């Protein structure tokens, strides 16, 4: 039997020091504020914890499972109050879009990755319940984005941490409140922390046709000598990035566009297998998010592995994606929904997942 209790949060519940909000078996929820003033909710089970920013994009700022931090290494020890994407960048998971997404070109007026990443949510909820997967605590909320004559939608994310589990389901639903259609773009920007000699294993054929390197360089990046040559090498031999060898020139970043295959249930899978045999993973449904984007940035200031950033389009900005036919449309009153799952697999689980991936790609 499934049940759920909803606790409606208020900003005044969040103080400088952590305050217990709820306990449910091994699950606990604590509220606090970073020194920057940003509210955060820490949910803990016996194998780890996640820190969600309920009023700031509902970002998952940190995710620690089986003793390791999954979030990228960045220049930010904590989130800032800025709404500018690159001035508070370091979360594990960021919702991107929704009226536009990606790196804006000179033609575009939208901010980097759209308005969702640091959206000031109007409501936030702590969820406590039990379903077919067991007891859980989760975080949800709502943000209505209305621009007269243009846009009117409401976004409702959801992230759950289950008792004893290192698998974290994340979802978002966005409803068009207008009486006319609206265009949209979305990306689930999950930023794992790469490890030296980690292996990338995923349900796609690693050929130049199916794992394509982005050769264009965004205007906010200044690549060092040899960078363009590295891109050309990966364009011909994309398999050379499947082991994250120290010294590979992912500086400032390398982006791939990947054609994913799925299992019988419609899920695509991606793992970073650690040298100890355990793995970080992300699974998504290409029927919902039909573009697989991989983003790797390894330099002295940032160390990040977007194993796959499942999306509805490539991240080249509104006008470029519109020209490609990648900008989708929600009908009046229509709803977009997607889900992913992230987490850590222990060595036996990782071996089983690798065998499953190999069966899917026919390896």
C-alpha positions as CSV (number, residue, x, y, z in Angstrom):
1,X,0.0,0.0,0.0
2,X,1.3,3.4,-0.9
3,X,0.9,6.5,1.2
4,X,2.4,10.0,1.4
5,X,2.5,12.9,3.9
6,X,3.3,16.4,2.7
7,X,5.0,18.9,4.9
8,X,4.7,22.4,3.5
9,X,8.0,24.3,4.1
10,X,8.5,28.0,4.8
11,X,11.8,30.0,4.4
12,X,11.6,31.0,8.1
13,X,12.2,27.3,9.0
14,X,15.7,27.5,7.6
15,X,18.3,28.9,10.1
16,X,22.0,29.1,10.0
17,X,22.4,25.9,12.1
18,X,20.8,22.7,11.0
19,X,17.3,22.1,12.5
20,X,15.7,18.6,12.5
21,X,12.4,18.7,10.6
22,X,11.3,15.0,10.5
23,X,12.5,11.4,11.2
24,X,11.0,8.3,9.6
25,X,12.9,5.1,10.5
26,X,16.5,5.6,9.2
27,X,15.5,8.6,7.1
28,X,16.0,12.1,8.5
29,X,15.4,15.6,7.2
30,X,17.2,18.7,8.4
31,X,16.9,22.3,7.3
32,X,19.7,24.9,7.3
33,X,21.1,27.9,5.5
34,X,24.4,28.3,3.9
35,X,26.4,31.3,5.0
36,X,25.3,32.9,1.7
37,X,21.7,32.8,2.9
38,X,20.6,30.0,0.5
39,X,18.1,27.6,2.1
40,X,19.0,23.9,2.0
41,X,17.3,20.6,3.0
42,X,19.6,17.7,4.0
43,X,17.9,14.3,3.7
44,X,19.9,11.3,5.0
45,X,19.6,7.5,4.9
46,X,22.0,4.9,6.2
47,X,24.1,4.9,3.0
48,X,24.3,8.6,2.3
49,X,22.6,12.0,1.9
50,X,21.4,14.5,-0.6
51,X,21.2,18.3,-0.1
52,X,18.5,20.0,-2.1
53,X,18.0,23.8,-2.5
54,X,14.2,24.0,-2.3
55,X,13.9,27.7,-3.3
56,X,16.8,27.8,-5.7
57,X,15.9,25.8,-8.8
58,X,15.3,22.8,-6.6
59,X,18.9,21.9,-7.4
60,X,20.5,18.9,-5.8
61,X,23.6,20.7,-4.6
62,X,25.3,17.6,-3.1
63,X,24.8,13.9,-3.3
64,X,26.9,11.6,-1.1
65,X,26.4,7.8,-1.4
66,X,28.5,4.9,0.0
67,X,31.0,7.3,1.4
68,X,31.8,9.4,-1.7
69,X,30.6,12.7,-3.0
70,X,29.1,12.4,-6.5
71,X,28.9,16.1,-7.3
72,X,31.4,17.8,-9.5
73,X,34.4,19.7,-8.0
74,X,33.9,23.4,-8.7
75,X,35.0,26.8,-7.6
76,X,32.0,27.1,-5.3
77,X,32.0,25.5,-1.8
78,X,28.4,26.6,-1.4
79,X,25.7,28.1,-3.6
80,X,25.4,31.8,-3.8
81,X,22.3,34.0,-4.1
82,X,23.1,34.9,-7.7
83,X,20.6,33.9,-10.4
84,X,23.4,34.0,-13.0
85,X,24.2,30.5,-14.0
86,X,28.0,30.7,-13.8
87,X,28.1,32.7,-10.6
88,X,26.7,29.9,-8.5
89,X,27.8,26.8,-10.4
90,X,28.7,23.5,-8.7
91,X,25.5,21.5,-8.1
92,X,25.2,17.8,-8.7
93,X,21.9,18.2,-10.6
94,X,20.3,21.3,-12.2
95,X,17.1,21.5,-14.2
96,X,17.7,23.5,-17.4
97,X,15.3,25.2,-19.8
98,X,12.3,25.7,-20.2
99,X,11.6,28.4,-22.8
100,X,15.2,27.9,-24.0
101,X,18.3,25.9,-23.1
102,X,21.9,25.7,-23.9
103,X,24.6,28.3,-24.8
104,X,23.0,31.4,-26.3
105,X,24.4,32.6,-29.6
106,X,24.5,36.2,-30.8
107,X,20.9,35.7,-32.1
108,X,19.6,34.5,-28.7
109,X,18.3,36.6,-25.9
110,X,17.9,33.8,-23.3
111,X,20.3,33.3,-20.4
112,X,22.8,30.4,-20.3
113,X,20.6,27.2,-19.9
114,X,17.4,29.1,-19.5
115,X,15.4,30.3,-16.5
116,X,15.0,27.0,-14.6
117,X,18.4,26.5,-13.1
118,X,18.1,29.2,-10.3
119,X,14.3,29.7,-10.4
120,X,13.0,31.2,-7.2
121,X,10.4,28.5,-6.2
122,X,7.3,29.9,-4.6
123,X,6.4,26.7,-2.7
124,X,8.5,23.8,-1.4
125,X,7.5,20.6,0.3
126,X,9.1,17.8,2.2
127,X,7.5,14.5,1.3
128,X,7.4,11.4,3.6
129,X,5.9,8.2,2.4
130,X,6.1,4.6,1.3
131,X,5.5,3.0,-2.1
132,X,6.5,-0.2,-3.9
133,X,10.2,0.7,-3.5
134,X,9.9,1.2,0.2
135,X,10.0,4.1,2.7
136,X,11.3,7.5,1.3
137,X,11.7,11.1,1.9
138,X,11.5,13.5,-1.0
139,X,11.6,17.2,-2.0
140,X,9.2,18.9,-4.3
141,X,7.8,22.4,-5.0
142,X,6.3,24.6,-7.6
143,X,7.4,27.6,-9.6
144,X,5.0,29.5,-11.9
145,X,6.8,31.5,-14.6
146,X,4.5,34.0,-16.2
147,X,5.5,36.7,-18.8
148,X,2.6,38.6,-20.3
149,X,1.9,37.9,-23.9
150,X,4.6,35.2,-23.9
151,X,4.8,32.5,-21.3
152,X,2.8,30.9,-18.5
153,X,3.8,27.5,-17.0
154,X,4.3,25.8,-13.7
155,X,7.2,23.5,-12.9
156,X,7.1,20.8,-10.3
157,X,10.3,18.8,-9.7
158,X,10.6,15.8,-7.4
159,X,13.7,14.0,-5.9
160,X,13.4,11.0,-3.5
161,X,15.9,9.2,-1.2
162,X,14.7,5.8,-0.2
163,X,15.6,3.9,3.0
164,X,18.8,1.9,2.5
165,X,19.1,2.8,-1.2
166,X,21.9,4.4,-3.3
167,X,19.5,4.9,-6.2
168,X,17.8,8.3,-6.4
169,X,14.9,8.9,-8.8
170,X,14.5,12.5,-10.0
171,X,11.6,13.8,-12.1
172,X,10.0,17.1,-13.2
173,X,6.6,17.9,-14.6
174,X,5.9,21.2,-16.4
175,X,2.4,22.3,-17.4
176,X,1.6,24.9,-20.0
177,X,-1.0,27.1,-18.3
178,X,-1.7,29.1,-21.5
179,X,-4.6,28.6,-23.8
180,X,-2.2,28.5,-26.7
181,X,0.8,26.2,-27.6
182,X,4.3,27.0,-26.2
183,X,7.8,26.0,-27.4
184,X,10.1,24.3,-24.9
185,X,13.6,22.9,-24.4
186,X,14.8,20.9,-21.4
187,X,18.0,19.3,-20.1
188,X,18.7,17.3,-16.9
189,X,22.2,18.6,-16.1
190,X,23.7,16.0,-13.8
191,X,27.3,16.7,-13.0
192,X,29.2,13.7,-11.6
193,X,32.8,13.9,-10.2
194,X,35.2,12.1,-12.5
195,X,37.9,9.7,-11.3
196,X,41.2,9.0,-12.9
197,X,41.1,5.8,-15.0
198,X,37.3,5.6,-14.6
199,X,35.7,3.7,-17.5
200,X,32.6,5.0,-19.3
201,X,30.2,2.2,-20.1
202,X,26.9,3.1,-21.8
203,X,24.1,1.8,-24.1
204,X,25.3,3.3,-27.3
205,X,27.6,2.2,-30.1
206,X,30.9,4.2,-29.7
207,X,31.4,5.1,-33.3
208,X,31.9,8.5,-35.0
209,X,28.3,8.2,-36.3
210,X,26.7,7.6,-32.9
211,X,29.1,9.4,-30.5
212,X,29.7,12.8,-32.2
213,X,32.0,15.5,-30.9
214,X,30.9,19.1,-30.9
215,X,33.5,21.1,-32.8
216,X,32.0,24.5,-32.2
217,X,33.4,26.4,-29.2
218,X,31.1,28.6,-27.0
219,X,32.1,32.2,-26.8
220,X,32.6,32.1,-23.0
221,X,35.4,29.6,-23.4
222,X,39.1,30.2,-24.3
223,X,40.7,26.9,-25.4
224,X,44.4,26.4,-25.0
225,X,46.8,25.3,-27.8
226,X,46.1,21.8,-29.0
227,X,42.5,21.8,-28.0
228,X,41.1,21.8,-31.5
229,X,43.4,19.0,-32.5
230,X,42.1,16.9,-29.6
231,X,38.6,17.5,-30.8
232,X,39.5,16.2,-34.2
233,X,41.1,13.1,-32.7
234,X,38.0,12.4,-30.7
235,X,35.8,13.0,-33.7
236,X,37.6,10.1,-35.5
237,X,38.2,7.9,-32.5
238,X,35.5,8.7,-29.9
239,X,36.4,5.5,-28.0
240,X,39.6,7.2,-26.8
241,X,37.6,9.1,-24.2
242,X,36.0,6.0,-22.7
243,X,38.8,5.8,-20.1
244,X,39.4,9.0,-18.2
245,X,43.2,8.9,-18.3
246,X,45.0,11.6,-16.4
247,X,46.2,14.3,-18.7
248,X,43.5,14.0,-21.4
249,X,42.8,17.5,-22.6
250,X,39.2,18.0,-21.4
251,X,40.1,21.7,-20.8
252,X,38.0,23.8,-20.9
253,X,35.4,21.1,-21.9
254,X,34.5,18.5,-24.5
255,X,30.9,17.8,-25.5
256,X,29.5,14.7,-27.3
257,X,26.1,14.0,-28.9
258,X,25.2,10.4,-28.3
259,X,22.5,8.1,-29.9
260,X,21.3,5.9,-27.1
261,X,19.8,2.4,-27.2
262,X,17.4,1.2,-24.5
263,X,16.6,-1.9,-22.6
264,X,13.2,-3.6,-22.9
265,X,11.6,-1.2,-20.5
266,X,12.8,1.9,-22.4
267,X,15.7,2.9,-20.2
268,X,19.1,3.9,-21.4
269,X,22.0,3.5,-19.0
270,X,25.4,5.1,-18.4
271,X,28.1,4.2,-15.8
272,X,31.4,5.5,-14.7
273,X,33.1,2.4,-13.4
274,X,35.7,3.2,-10.7
275,X,39.0,1.4,-10.4
276,X,37.6,-0.4,-7.4
277,X,34.8,-2.0,-9.4
278,X,32.0,0.2,-8.1
279,X,30.2,2.6,-10.4
280,X,28.3,5.9,-10.5
281,X,25.3,5.6,-12.9
282,X,22.6,7.6,-14.5
283,X,19.6,6.1,-16.4
284,X,17.1,8.0,-18.5
285,X,14.2,7.3,-21.0
286,X,15.0,8.5,-24.6
287,X,11.2,8.5,-25.2
288,X,11.1,11.5,-22.9
289,X,14.6,12.9,-23.4
290,X,15.6,12.0,-26.9
291,X,19.0,13.7,-27.0
292,X,22.0,12.3,-25.1
293,X,24.6,15.0,-24.4
294,X,27.9,14.2,-22.7
295,X,29.9,17.0,-21.1
296,X,33.4,16.6,-19.6
297,X,35.5,19.4,-18.1
298,X,38.7,18.5,-16.3
299,X,41.1,21.3,-15.3
300,X,42.6,22.7,-12.1
301,X,39.4,24.7,-11.2
302,X,36.6,22.4,-12.4
303,X,36.4,18.6,-12.5
304,X,33.1,17.5,-13.9
305,X,31.6,14.5,-15.8
306,X,28.2,14.9,-17.3
307,X,28.1,11.2,-18.3
308,X,24.9,12.0,-20.1
309,X,22.8,15.2,-19.8
310,X,19.5,13.8,-21.1
311,X,17.7,16.5,-23.0
312,X,15.0,17.4,-25.6
313,X,17.6,19.1,-27.8
314,X,21.3,19.7,-28.2
315,X,22.7,22.6,-26.1
316,X,23.5,25.1,-28.9
317,X,20.9,27.7,-28.0
318,X,17.4,28.4,-29.1
319,X,17.9,29.6,-32.7
320,X,20.4,26.9,-33.6
321,X,18.2,24.2,-32.2
322,X,15.1,25.7,-33.8
323,X,16.9,25.5,-37.2
324,X,17.6,21.8,-36.5
325,X,14.0,21.1,-35.7
326,X,14.8,20.3,-32.1
327,X,12.5,22.8,-30.3
328,X,9.4,21.0,-29.2
329,X,5.9,22.3,-28.6
330,X,3.5,21.8,-25.7
331,X,-0.2,22.2,-26.6
332,X,-2.5,24.5,-24.6
333,X,-2.8,22.9,-21.1
334,X,-0.3,20.2,-22.1
335,X,2.2,18.7,-19.6
336,X,5.8,17.7,-20.1
337,X,7.2,15.0,-17.8
338,X,10.5,13.2,-17.6
339,X,12.4,11.1,-15.1
340,X,15.9,10.0,-14.5
341,X,17.6,7.9,-11.9
342,X,21.1,8.4,-10.5
343,X,23.3,6.8,-7.9
344,X,26.0,4.4,-7.0
345,X,26.3,0.7,-7.8
346,X,28.5,-1.6,-5.6
347,X,30.9,-3.9,-7.5
348,X,28.5,-6.8,-8.0
349,X,25.7,-4.5,-9.1
350,X,28.1,-2.7,-11.5
351,X,29.1,-6.0,-13.1
352,X,25.5,-6.9,-13.6
353,X,24.8,-3.5,-15.1
354,X,27.8,-3.8,-17.4
355,X,26.6,-7.2,-18.6
356,X,23.2,-5.7,-19.3
357,X,24.7,-2.8,-21.2
358,X,26.8,-5.2,-23.3
359,X,23.8,-7.2,-24.2
360,X,21.9,-4.1,-25.3
361,X,24.7,-2.9,-27.6
362,X,25.6,-6.5,-28.7
363,X,29.1,-6.4,-27.3
